[in-house]
Amino acid sequence: MSPVPDRMRAAVIERFGGPNVLKVKDVPVPEVDAGEVLIALDTAGVGSWDPDMRSGWSPSGKTHFPLVLGSDGSGIVAAVGSGVRRFKVGDRVYANTFDNPKGGSHAQYAAVPARNVALIPEGLDMKQAGALPISGLTALQGIDGALHLKKGERIIIHGASGAVGTVAVQFAKARGALVLAVASGKDGVALVRRLGAVVVVDGKAETVASIAGRFAPDGADALLALAGGKALTTCLEALGQDARIAYPNGVVPAPKKRGVEVVAYNGEGGVREFAALNRMVERDRLKVAIGATYSLDEVAQAHRRVTGHVPGKVVLRIR
């Protein structure tokens, strides 16, 4: 491993605004505190929330400029803090860097709390690993933590062709559930069908109601809502009396149905959470769908792309 430099290239914003405020600049490499890991990044995910944060939204309400965005990524451990024992220099890792006060993953280096870092599981290359952390954690915690999905149940996954949805379809199938996937576009439908959904419908081009009625004549057992829109209303109508609904915070409008349990949640990183994700990836040979790849210098284009139609995850190749 090469010595850690004093400075690095990073996609920086110095004020809120559109994609044009993103500038790739030379900035200091973040210092590593006792409980942190410094990662030399290879691949970084671009999430739908990144343009929101670029435009002024802050989960913590605390924003300091210059700001480096980027909520997850993969790379090689370049340094470890004095209190870190689980990792060593040279380890291949992936991490959740959401709202990191020391800067996100759209940079050559990121200093991340060790609890939000994990060894890359078998079966994933560096690019796939960089696309997975937040999508994988959010999908798994929706299927298991919020919905407690069981074998034989029928679940509707709305927004199934997105970054989280493509993972959620596979986790639901692994639990032995039957999946009705509501996807977007012909390419999204084809992708989700390959990932194992029993029934796939284009939410913008077909009538979801009739298909959902045939899929679950007595009503579906669960709904994972990963997107809003008209089709979500139809999905709600297709639920059974004792159904459960879950959605990650940020889905607008939030789904609700009289008499049906609704759970809002966040995809959280942590040692136990990453261990659970790694077990699922290795056991079920998870496929990570990458819809578009950009270089760090193309970060503004990546921000434009992630707000439009793209099946799977948008990523930046940092190195």
C-alpha positions in Angstrom: 0.0 0.0 0.0 1.4 3.4 -1.0 1.9 6.0 1.7 -1.1 8.2 2.4 -0.7 11.6 0.7 -1.6 14.9 2.4 -4.1 15.9 -0.3 -6.6 14.2 -2.5 -9.1 14.8 -5.3 -12.7 15.1 -4.2 -16.0 16.3 -5.6 -16.7 19.4 -3.5 -19.6 21.8 -3.1 -19.0 25.2 -1.5 -22.7 26.3 -1.7 -26.0 24.6 -2.3 -27.4 24.5 -5.9 -27.8 22.4 -9.0 -25.2 19.9 -10.4 -23.1 22.8 -11.6 -22.0 23.5 -8.0 -20.1 20.2 -7.9 -16.4 20.9 -8.5 -13.5 18.3 -8.4 -10.8 20.0 -6.3 -7.6 19.3 -4.5 -8.4 19.1 -0.7 -6.7 17.7 2.4 -7.0 14.0 3.2 -9.2 13.7 6.3 -7.4 12.8 9.5 -8.1 9.5 11.2 -9.4 9.5 14.8 -9.0 6.6 17.2 -12.2 4.7 16.2 -12.0 5.4 12.4 -10.7 3.7 9.3 -9.2 5.6 6.4 -10.3 4.1 3.1 -8.6 4.6 -0.3 -11.8 4.5 -2.3 -12.2 2.6 -5.5 -16.0 2.9 -6.2 -18.6 5.1 -4.6 -22.4 4.9 -4.8 -24.6 7.8 -5.9 -28.0 7.9 -4.2 -31.2 9.7 -5.0 -30.6 11.6 -1.7 -27.3 13.0 -2.9 -28.9 15.7 -5.2 -31.2 16.6 -2.2 -28.2 17.1 0.0 -26.4 19.1 -2.8 -29.5 21.3 -2.9 -29.7 22.1 0.8 -31.2 19.1 2.7 -29.2 17.9 5.7 -30.2 14.8 7.7 -28.4 16.2 10.8 -29.2 19.9 10.1 -25.4 20.6 10.2 -23.6 21.4 7.0 -20.1 22.8 6.8 -18.5 23.9 3.5 -16.6 22.7 1.6 -18.7 19.6 1.6 -17.9 16.2 0.1 -21.0 14.2 -0.6 -21.3 10.4 -1.1 -23.0 7.9 1.2 -21.3 4.6 0.5 -18.4 3.0 -1.3 -15.6 0.4 -1.4 -11.9 0.5 -1.3 -8.7 -0.5 0.5 -7.9 0.3 4.1 -5.1 2.9 4.0 -4.8 3.6 7.7 -6.6 2.6 11.0 -7.1 4.6 14.2 -5.4 3.6 17.4 -8.6 2.0 18.8 -9.4 -0.2 15.7 -8.7 -3.9 15.9 -11.1 -5.4 13.3 -9.2 -4.0 10.3 -5.7 -3.7 9.0 -4.0 -1.8 6.2 -4.6 -3.5 2.9 -8.0 -5.0 3.8 -10.7 -4.9 1.0 -13.7 -3.1 2.6 -17.0 -1.4 1.9 -18.7 1.2 4.1 -21.7 3.4 4.8 -20.6 7.0 4.9 -24.0 8.7 5.1 -23.9 12.2 6.4 -20.3 11.7 7.5 -19.0 15.0 9.2 -15.5 14.3 7.8 -16.8 14.0 4.2 -18.4 11.4 2.0 -17.2 8.9 -0.5 -17.0 11.1 -3.6 -13.3 11.5 -3.0 -10.1 9.5 -3.1 -10.1 9.0 0.6 -12.8 8.9 3.4 -12.3 8.6 7.1 -15.2 6.4 8.4 -16.2 5.1 11.9 -15.1 1.5 12.1 -18.6 0.4 13.0 -19.8 1.4 9.6 -17.1 -0.6 7.7 -17.0 -4.3 6.8 -14.9 -6.7 4.9 -16.2 -7.2 1.3 -18.0 -10.5 1.2 -17.1 -13.3 -1.1 -18.7 -13.1 -4.5 -18.5 -9.3 -4.9 -15.9 -7.4 -6.8 -14.8 -3.9 -5.8 -17.3 -2.2 -8.1 -20.3 -4.2 -6.9 -19.3 -3.7 -3.3 -19.1 0.0 -3.7 -22.7 0.0 -5.0 -24.2 -2.1 -2.2 -23.9 -0.8 1.3 -26.9 1.6 1.7 -29.0 -0.3 -0.9 -28.3 -3.6 0.7 -28.8 -2.5 4.3 -32.0 -0.7 3.4 -33.4 -3.7 1.5 -32.5 -6.2 4.2 -33.8 -4.1 7.1 -37.1 -3.6 5.2 -37.6 -7.3 4.4 -36.4 -8.7 7.8 -36.5 -5.9 10.4 -39.7 -4.0 9.4 -41.8 -6.6 7.6 -40.5 -9.9 9.1 -41.3 -11.6 5.9 -42.0 -15.3 6.0 -41.9 -18.2 3.7 -44.9 -18.5 1.5 -46.1 -15.0 2.0 -46.9 -12.8 -1.0 -45.2 -9.4 -1.1 -45.5 -6.4 -3.4 -42.3 -4.5 -3.9 -43.0 -1.1 -5.4 -39.9 0.6 -6.9 -38.4 -2.9 -7.6 -36.1 -1.8 -10.4 -34.3 0.8 -8.3 -31.0 0.4 -6.4 -32.8 -0.8 -3.2 -35.6 -2.7 -5.0 -33.3 -4.9 -7.0 -31.7 -6.1 -3.8 -35.0 -6.4 -1.9 -36.5 -8.7 -4.6 -33.6 -11.1 -4.1 -33.8 -11.0 -0.3 -37.6 -11.6 -0.4 -37.1 -14.6 -2.7 -34.4 -15.9 -0.4 -36.9 -15.8 2.4 -39.2 -18.1 0.4 -41.8 -15.3 -0.3 -43.6 -14.8 -3.6 -42.8 -11.4 -5.2 -44.9 -9.1 -7.3 -42.5 -6.5 -8.4 -43.7 -3.1 -9.7 -40.8 -1.8 -11.9 -40.2 1.1 -14.2 -39.7 0.8 -18.0 -39.1 -2.3 -20.2 -35.5 -2.5 -19.1 -36.5 -2.3 -15.4 -39.1 -5.0 -15.9 -36.6 -7.3 -17.7 -34.0 -6.7 -14.9 -36.3 -7.5 -12.1 -37.7 -10.6 -13.8 -34.1 -11.9 -14.1 -33.6 -11.4 -10.4 -36.4 -13.8 -9.5 -39.7 -12.0 -9.1 -42.7 -14.3 -9.8 -44.7 -11.5 -11.4 -43.4 -8.2 -12.8 -45.5 -5.2 -13.9 -44.5 -1.9 -15.3 -46.1 0.6 -13.0 -46.2 3.3 -15.7 -47.5 1.2 -18.6 -49.8 -1.5 -17.2 -52.8 -1.8 -15.0 -51.3 -2.9 -11.6 -54.7 -3.6 -10.1 -55.8 -6.5 -12.3 -52.4 -8.2 -12.1 -52.2 -7.8 -8.3 -55.7 -9.2 -8.0 -54.6 -12.4 -9.8 -51.3 -12.5 -7.9 -53.0 -12.4 -4.5 -56.8 -12.9 -4.8 -57.2 -12.6 -1.0 -54.9 -9.7 -0.8 -51.1 -9.5 -0.5 -49.5 -10.1 2.9 -46.9 -7.2 2.7 -45.8 -4.2 0.8 -42.4 -2.7 0.6 -42.8 0.8 -0.8 -39.6 2.2 -2.2 -41.2 4.9 -4.5 -44.3 7.0 -4.6 -46.6 7.6 -7.5 -50.0 6.5 -8.7 -49.1 2.9 -8.8 -48.4 2.9 -5.1 -52.1 3.7 -4.4 -53.1 0.7 -6.4 -50.6 -1.5 -4.5 -52.2 -0.3 -1.3 -55.6 -1.4 -2.5 -54.2 -4.9 -3.3 -53.3 -5.6 0.3 -55.1 -8.1 2.6 -56.8 -7.2 5.9 -53.8 -8.3 8.1 -51.1 -7.0 5.8 -48.0 -5.0 6.8 -46.5 -2.0 5.0 -42.9 -0.7 5.3 -41.1 2.1 3.6 -37.7 3.9 4.0 -38.0 7.4 5.3 -38.0 9.8 2.3 -40.6 8.0 0.2 -43.2 10.7 -0.8 -46.1 10.5 -0.3 -45.7 8.1 2.6 -48.0 5.1 2.2 -50.8 4.6 4.6 -54.0 2.5 4.7 -56.7 2.4 7.3 -56.3 -0.6 9.7 -52.9 -1.7 8.2 -49.7 -1.5 10.2 -47.2 0.9 8.6 -43.5 1.0 9.6 -41.2 3.8 8.5 -37.5 3.0 8.9 -33.9 4.0 7.9 -31.3 1.7 6.5 -28.7 1.7 9.4 -25.1 0.7 9.3 -23.3 -1.1 12.1 -21.3 -4.2 12.9 -24.3 -6.5 13.3 -26.1 -5.0 10.4 -23.1 -5.5 8.0 -22.6 -9.0 9.3 -26.2 -9.8 8.5 -25.8 -8.3 5.0 -22.6 -10.2 4.4 -24.3 -13.5 5.3 -27.1 -12.9 2.9 -24.7 -11.9 0.1 -22.6 -15.0 0.5 -25.4 -17.4 1.0 -27.7 -16.2 -1.8 -25.0 -15.2 -4.3 -26.5 -11.7 -4.5 -26.4 -9.9 -7.8 -25.7 -6.2 -7.6 -27.4 -4.3 -10.5 -25.3 -1.4 -11.7 -27.3 0.9 -14.0 -24.7 3.5 -14.9 -21.0 4.2 -14.2 -19.2 7.6 -14.2 -15.7 8.8 -13.3 -15.2 11.2 -10.5 -14.8 14.0 -13.0 -18.3 13.2 -14.3 -19.9 13.5 -10.9 -22.3 16.3 -12.1 -23.6 13.9 -14.9 -24.0 11.2 -12.3 -26.2 13.5 -10.2 -28.3 14.3 -13.2 -28.7 10.6 -14.1 -29.7 9.5 -10.6 -32.8 11.8 -10.6 -34.1 10.2 -13.8 -34.9 6.6 -15.0 -32.1 4.2 -14.2 -32.6 0.5 -13.3 -30.1 -0.4 -10.5 -27.5 1.7 -8.9 -25.4 4.7 -10.2 -21.8 4.6 -9.2 -18.6 6.6 -9.5 -15.3 4.9 -10.2 -12.8 6.9 -8.1 -9.6 5.1 -9.2 
